[in-house]
Amino acid sequence: MADTHKKIGNLSVHPLALGGNVFGWTADEAESFAVLDAYAAAGGNFIDTADIYSVWAPGNEGGESETVIGNWFASRGNRADIVLATKVGGGQPEKRGLSANAIKSGVEESLRRLRTDYIDLYYTHFDDPSVPVEEFITALDALVKEGKVREIAASNITADRLAEALAFSDESGLAKYAAIQPHYNLVSRDTYEGDLADVAARHGLAAVPYFALASGFLTGKYRPGRTVDSARAEGAGKHLESERGRRVLTALDEVAAAHDAEVATVALAWLNAQPTVASPLASARTVEQLPALLAVADVTLTEAELKRLTEASA
């Protein structure tokens, strides 16, 4: 089987990034371990989390997902096999943000919860306009020099601010963003395509799209007249009300039938074929949800199929 791994800076990643947002939230530790084990057994090596997952859940403080993943590393002894991504700067800017101090304390807390001494890919989770790019890039560069972080990346950032940060890295010879994590999928294209994607392409950044399945809408389980029991059903269901959402589902059904594949697999395969995309991000609450996601490594869409999906989603 051909190697389908792609590069993010010096890292080599599986074509499906496994989202850790559900660990310690809708999946308890045992369920999370089962998903992580199954993903790794299938050849997956790219796990994504954040210091604030899952602060939104009643009774949680944030850090639950990192703790679960750290416990998994400790029990399996497989840290070196995994490309681990986490994030800093989430939550309220007055508490976190991207000041040098917030980054410095944030990385130490994440390393402790993850039970590791390095993070492969470290994202600035949300931009903090109150902090100059010089400050947070210099702070991130220090972490790279200390060996605590291998590559740096950005999420939730404007094209202008991203360009400014990249230019500063180039001018100063400091660590430079290697990846971007944009909101991007077949029913949300303008959240990445255009200026942001152009900056990423110009600087050779790899994209790791989040909401790759539009909160579950692009799995095909949301259909007229059907109710879905999910923590994210309300957000996903709204796409059914739009003409574009229904067009996309029809096109996905056709292409999936041609490949004898799941709708979710085809939605991820479309993303994987887009310029700059290295590995779309999707989460699985149960082991049963994984095969459709992992199958993206085995599905290559034809030019005609890609065109059909792109036109349906316009």
N, C-alpha and C positions, 0 to 999 in steps of 0.2 A: 504493500500500500504506500502511495506517495506521501511524503512528509508534507502535511498541510500547515505546519507551524509558520507563524509570521514573526517579524522582528519589531520590537519596541526598544529603540536604542540598542543596547547590548543584550537584551532579553529575548528569548525565543518562547512564544506563547501559542497555546492551543487555540483553534478557531472559535471556541466557546469559552468566554469568561464566565465563571460561576459566581453569581451574586450572593453575597453573604447577608443581605438585609433581613432575610427571614430567620436567620439563626438567632435563637434566644428571643424570638418574637412569635411568629406563627409556627415555628418548628422548635421543639424543645431540644435539649442537648442530645438525647438518644436519636431523635429523628434527624438532627443536623449531622451527627456522626455518620448515620446511614447514607445520607445524601453525599457527604464528602467522600466516604469510602467508595461509593459507586462511581462517582465522578473520576476519582483518581484511578480506580481499577480499569476504567474505559480509556485511560490515557490522558485525561484532563490534567492540566498543570497550572491553571491561571485562576486564582481566587481573589475576589474583590470584596473589600469591606470598608468601613469607616469608623472613626472614633465615636461618632454620635449614634450609630445603629444600636438599639432601636429606642431612642429617647422619646419617641412619640407614643410608645405603648404605655398604658397605665401601669405604674409601679416600676418602670424601668428608668435608669438614669443615663443611659448611653454607655457604650463599651461592652454590652452583652454579646454582640456578635464577635468582637475581637477575642473576648474571653473564651467563647465556645471554640473558636478556631485554634487558639493557643492551647487549650486542653486537648484538642484533636492532634495537634503537632506533638505534644508531649507523650500522648498515649501511643501514637503510631511511629514516632521517631523518623518522620519523613520530611522535615522542614526543607532539606536541601533539594527535594524533588519538585517543590512548588514555587511558582512565581507569585509572590504575595503583594497585593496592592491594598493600601489603606489611605486614609485621607485626614487632613487637618484643616481647621478653620471653619467647621460647620457650626450650626447653632447660632445663637445671637452674637453679633459682632462685638457687643460690649463685654461679652464673657470670653469669646474665643478670638475670632478674627485672625489676621495674618501678621501680627506684630512679631518681631524676632523672638520675644519672650514666649508668646503663645505657641509658636512653632517649636521652640526648644523644649517647653514643658509638654506639649502635645505629643511629640515623638517619644519621649521617655515613658509617658503613660501608655501609649500604644505598644511599645516594645515590651513593657511589663505584662500587659494583658495577653499579648500574642506569644509570650514566652519564647522570644527570639532576640537575637542581637542585631538583626538587620531587616530592613523592609526593601523589597525589590523595586516597587514603584510607589512613590509617595506623592499624592495629589494635594494641591490646594483645592479644598472642596468647594468653597464659594469665594469669589473675589471680595476683597475688603478695600473699597476705594479710599478709605482713610489712611491706608498704608502705602507708601511709595513702592514701586516695583523693586527699586534698589534694595530696600530693607528686606523684603521677603525672599528675593532671589539670593541675596548674600547669606541669609540665614539657612536657606535650603542647601546652598553650596557648601556651607560648613558641615552639614550633616553628611553630604557625599564624601567630603574630604576625611571625615571621621570614620567612614565605613558603615554608618548607621543606615544610609539610604543608597541604593544603587542607581536609580533613575528617578527624575522628578517629572510631574505631570500637572495638568490643570483641568478643572471642571467648572462649569457655571461661570464663564468669563466672556466678556465681549471681545469682538474681533480686534478693536483698537487697543484694549488693555493687554490682550495676548501678544499683539505685535510689539507693543512697548516693552513687555517683559522679555520677549525673545531678542529684541534689539539690544537691550541692556546686557543680556547674557553674552551676546556676540561681541559687543564693544569691550566688555570687562574680562572676557575669557573665563567667566564663571559657569557653573552648571546651567544647563539649558533644558527647558521642557522637551521631553521626548514623545509625549502623548497628550491627547485631549480626550475628555470624557463628555461628549455632548448628548443632549436629549435628541434622539434621532431614530426614526422608524418610518414605515410606509405610510402612516397617517400623520406624521409630524416631520416634514422634510425641511420646512423653512427655519426650524430651530437649529439647523446645522448648515445646510446648503447655502451657498452665497459667500459673504465676506469671511465668516468664521472658517469654513472649509478651505477657502482660498488661502488664508494665512497658514493653516495647518499644512496644506500641500506645498506651499512655497518654502516652508522650513523643514519639510520632511517629517512632520509629526504623524504618529499613528493614532487613529481614532478608535475608542472603545465605547460605542454608543450605549447609553443607559435608556431605560424604557424601550428596549429593543422590540419587545412584544406589546407595547402600548398597554401596560398593566394587565395583560392577558387577552386583550381584544384580538390580537393577531395569532392567537392559538386556534381561533375558529370556534371556541366554545360559546361565544355570545352570538345568539341568533334571534330573530324576531320571535317573540312569544315564549322564549326560554329564560328561566331565572337561574342565576349562577350563585352558588354559595362561596363567596370569596371576600376577603377584607378589602379588595380593590374593585369590587363589581360595579360600584356606582361610576367610578372614573372610566372604566373600560366600556361600560354599556353605552355611554354617550356617543361613541363613534358610530353605533348602529343607527342613530338618528340622522346622520349626515349621508348625503348621496355619495360622497367620496368613500366613506367607510364601507358602504354596501358594495360599491364598485370594486374596492380592494379585495373584499372577501370573495367576490365572484371570481376575480382573476386568480387569487390564491387557490381557490378550490380547483380551478382548471389545471393550474401548473402542478399542484400537489397530486392530482389524479394521474397526470402524465408520468410522474416519478414514483408513484405508489408511496408517497411520503406524506407526513403530517403537515398540516397548514403552518404550524409554528416553525417547522424545519425550513420550509420555503421562504417564510418571512425573514428568517435569520440568514438564509443563503443569499437573498437579495441584498441585505445589508453587507454581507461579506464580500460581495462583488463590487461594492461602491468604492470609488477612489479614496484613498487614505485609510479605509477601515481595516483594522487588524483583527479585531475579535469582538463581536457584539456581546453584550452583557445580559444574562438572563438568570433568574433564580428559580430554584425548585424547592418546594416545601416538602415533597415526598420523593422517594426513589422512583415511583411510577411516572413522575413528570420529566425525569431526566432523558430517557431515550430519544424523545422527539427533539430535544435541544442538542444533544451530542451528535445526532445524525447530520448536523450541518457540515461536519467534517467530510461526509461522504456524498453530498449532493452538490453538483455543479450545474447551474442553470444555463440554458442556451441563450444566445444573444436575443433571439425572438421572445423567449420567456421573460428575460430581464426587461425588454422593451414593453411587453404587455403589462407587467407589474408597474413599471415606471409611469406609463401613460395612465393606468387606472388610478394611480395615487396622485396624479397632477392636480 
